[in-house]
Amino acid sequence: MVWPDSVLKLCHFHIMQSVWRWLWDSKHEIAKADRQVLMGEFRKVLYAQTEVLAAQLFDDAVKSATDHEYSRYPLL
C-alpha cells in the first residue's frame, strides 16, 4: 500500500546464507558430506544466466541422488 510501484529484490548473499544455515541445522539431518553437494547444486540454479538454464539446472538438482536422500530439502 505504501510503495505500490516498488519491486522486491532478494540479495544472493542472504539467500545463500539462508540455505547454508538450513543445511547445517541438525534437525534436518543432512550429512556433512552432502551439505556442500546440495549447496553447489543450489548455487548453480541461483546464478544461472538464463531462465531456461536455471530450469534445466533445477531439474538436474532435483533428480540428483543426493537430493533424493533428503525429502525435506527445500529444492524438492
Secondary structure as GFF3:
##gff-version 3
##sequence-region A 1 76
A	DSSP	alpha_helix	12	24	.	.	.	ID=ss1
A	DSSP	three_ten_helix	26	28	.	.	.	ID=ss2
A	DSSP	alpha_helix	32	46	.	.	.	ID=ss3
A	DSSP	alpha_helix	51	63	.	.	.	ID=ss4
A	DSSP	alpha_helix	65	68	.	.	.	ID=ss5
###
